[in-house]
Amino acid sequence: MPRYTGPVVDAHQHFWDPSANDYPWLRPGERIPFRYGNYDALKRRYLPPDYLADAHGQDVRQTVYVEAEWTPDDPIGETRYVSNVAAQYGLPNAIVAQARLDRADVADVLAAQAAFPLVRSVRHKPGGPATPGDAGRTLMSDETWRRGYALLARHGLNFDLQTPWWNLHEAIALARDFPATTIVLNHTGLPSDRSETGLAGWRTAMAALATQPNVRVKISGLGQPGQSWTAAANGWIVRETIAMFAADRCMFASNFPVDSLCADFTTIFDGFREIVQDLPVEAQARLFCGTAREVYHI
């Protein structure tokens, strides 16, 4: 099969200007635990002109902006800011907004977010165990949080879920209990442990999640600190994900500028093209464009 040469919809990317807006993790001198290590290079303005320079030659037609951990005291401020960016530059074309689902004002926040024309989904990272062996549960099992989650269907909003694969048993329960809400799993379930044991655990968890028809997956965030992003390093994960979920439930994404810490935009997207070049053209088109347009109503 020929490699895909058609249009691209980037299903997960960020814009920010830390000099003008408050992102606690991007403040000068701030350093949080980060899976790619030192992230000081991200503490700079990154707007559509910067993104388009990075994506040059990749035929990106539309993008999905994902909340960037703007100060949680003002979730609507981020959406207003990004909506203004979209009006100025024509990107992004859909927004995953911030909403803390366990807060007392969640109903008002969700109603306000849903009123913005570009908002299609919300994200609230649920925390929980940091490694497979840790005890505990995530917010996905908290009753207050779940009551907030139940309000998403009222507004026709998706939920973007970012959690490591060892917490996906809770995501299965969430998908089953709220079938009207689409869950979009971010960053391929975060398979950062590439040991045989780690990959086996990831695959088992992902296969179980794939049984839930209202789940979609963003294939992204596959970089590893200190290692080059290559099709050889990431191909098995990408192909296994597609085999489990099928192309019409998967979408490719850059996670830029975050994944610029691991590779340039062309390396990542040309790598995706190499990995899936043996798939039918229709499947490749779903991965690069069609699924994201469907899920985010672009």
N, C-alpha and C positions, 0 to 999 in steps of 0.2 A: 504493500500500500504506500502511496506517496505521503510525505510529511505534510502536515496541515499548514496551509498558507493563508487561511482566511482571517476574518476579524477576530479580535480578542476583547473579551469583557473581563477586566481584572476584578475578581470577586472579593478582594480584601486588601485595602490599602489605607494609608493615613495621610492627613495633612496637619501641620501645626505651625504655630509661631510662638515659641516659648517667651520671646521678648515682649509679646503683647497680651498673652493669655496665660492662665495658671494651670500648669500640668505638674503636680507635686513631684513626680518621678523625674521630670526634666529640669527641675530647679538647679541652679549652679551649686555645686558641692554635694548635691543629693546623689546617693548611690543605693539602689535596691538590688536584692538578689536577682540576677538576670541570666537566662539560660544561654545567652551568647557571650557572657562575660562582660567586659568593660564596654559600656554603651555611650561614652562621652561624645562620640562622633554624631550621635542623634540629637544632641542638644543645640539645634540650630533650626532656623526657619526652613520649612519644607512645604512648598505650595505647588499648584499645578504646573507652573513653568519648570520647576525643578524635577517634578515627576516625569513630565513629557520629555525632558532631556534624558533622563535615565531610561525611559521606555522607547527611545527613538528606534525606528525600524521594526517595531513589533506590532504595528497596526492596532493599537489599543483604541477602541471606539468609545467605550464607556467604563466607568469604575464604580465600585461600591466602597464608600467611606465607612470605616468602622471606628467607633468611639475610641479615643486615645487617652483615657483616664485623666481627662480634664477634671479639675477640682469637683468632687461630688456635691459640694454646696450649691452648684449652679448647673445642673444637667441641661437645662433649657438653653443656657448661654452657649454651650458648645454647638447645639443644633442650629441656633440662630447664626452663629459665626460661620459654620460650614455651609449653611444655606446661602449666605452672602457670597462665600467663595464660589459656590456653584453658579450663582447668578453672574458673577464677574468673569469666570473662566470657562464655563460649560462643563466643568468637572467638580465634584463627583455627580453621578446620575442617580444614586440611591444612597441612603444613609442608614447605618445601624447606630441607633442612638443609645445614650447612657440612661439607665434606670435602675435604681437600687430597689429590688423587688420586696425587700423586707422592711422598708421604711413606712412610716405612718402615712406619708403623703403620696404613696405609690399610685393611687387611682388618679390623682390630679396630674402627676408627672406623666403618666402614660397618655392621658387625654391630651395634654399639651404637646407631647412628642408626636402623637398620631396626627395632630392638626397640621404639621409641616408637610408639604406636598411630597418631599423626597424620602420621608422616613418609612422604612419597610420592616424594620426589625429593631430589637433592643438587645443589649448585652449587659450582663452582670456576672462577672467571674465568681463562681461559687466557692472558691477556696477549698479547704479540706486537706486530706493527707498529702504530704509532699513527696512521699515515695511509696511504692507498692506495699511495703511492710508496715507502714504507719497505721495505727488505729485511728478511728474517728470517721466522721461523715462530712459531707459537704452541705451547703445551703440547699441543695436540691432535695434534701430530706427534711428540711425545716418547715414546719407547718405555716409559720407566718410568711416565709418566702414563697411557699407554694400557693398561698392565697393571692399574693401579688401576681405570681405567674398565671394564675387562672384568669386574670383580667386581660391578658394579651389577646385572647380570642375575641373579646368584645370589640377590639379595634382592628382585627384582622392582621395583627403583627406576628412576625416570626420571632424566634429566639435564637440568637447566636450564642453558642455554648463553647467556652474555652475551658477545658479541664483535661488533665492527663488521663490516659487510657484506663488506669486502675480505678477511676471513679465512674466508669461508664455503666456499671450496674445500676447506679442511681439514675443515670440518664435514661436507661431503658424503662425504669419505672415511671419517670416523668413523661416520656413519649407515650407510654401505654395509658397513663391516667388522664392525659390531655391530648387526645388524638386530633383535635381540630387545630392544634398549633404545630407548625413546622419547626423542628430543631435543626439548626445548621451548625454542625460540629466544625469548629475552627482548627486549622493546622493539623489535620490528619490524626487527631488524637494524641499529638505530641509524643511520637516514638523516639525519644532522645537516647534511650538506652539501646544501643545497637548490638548488644551481646545476643547470643542465641536464646538465652532465657528471656531477655527483655523483649525481643521481637516475637517470640512465641506468646508471651503474655499479651502483648499489644494485639496480635492477630486474633487471639481468642476473644478478647474484649470487643474488638471491632466487628467480628463475625456475629457476636451476640447482638450488638447494636443494630446491625444491618437487618435483623428480623423485624424491626419497627418501620413500617412504611412511611411514616411522617418525618424521617431523618434524612438530611442531606449532608454532604461532606465537602469541605474546602480542602483541596490538596495543596498545601502550602506550609510554610514554617519548617522546612526540612533541613535547614542549615545546622551545622555542628561547629562549635568553636574550634578554631585552629585547623580546620580541614576544608579542603576545596569542595564546592558544590559540584557534583558530577552526576551524570546519568547512571554511571556504574554504582555509585554509592547509594543513590536514592531510588533506582529503578524498581527494585523488588517491592518496596513499600508502596510506590505509586501503582504498580500493576496489581498487587494484592488488594489494595483499596478498591480499585475499579472492578476487580473480579467479585468482590463481596457486595458492593453497592450498585454496580452497573453505571455506565457512563451518564445515564439520564438522572442520576442522583449525585453526581460528582462534578466539581468545578475547580479549575486551576486559579491560583491567585498568587500575587507577588509578595504580599506582606511588606511592601516598601513604605517608608524607608528602612524599617527594622531589619529586613533581611539583606539590606545593602551591607550589613556587617559581615555577611557570609559570602556574598557573590554579587556580581552586577546583574541587572535586569535581564540582559540578553542571555547570559549563561543559564539563568534559571528557566526562562521560557524556551530557549532552544533545547535545553535538557528535557523539558516536558515533551517537546516535539519528537525528540529522539526516542524517548521511552515508549511513546504510544504510536509510533509510526506504523506498526503492524496492525493496528485496529482499523476497522472500516472507517471511511471518511466521515460518515454520519456520526459515529461515536466520537471521533476527534472533535468535530464541530460542537457537540454537546459539551465536551470538557472545556474547550477554550472559550465558548460563547453561549451556547443555547441554554445550558442548565442555569447559569447565573441570571440570564435574562428572564427565565421563567420564574425562578425563586424570588427574585427581587423586583419583578414586574417592571422591567426597564423597557 
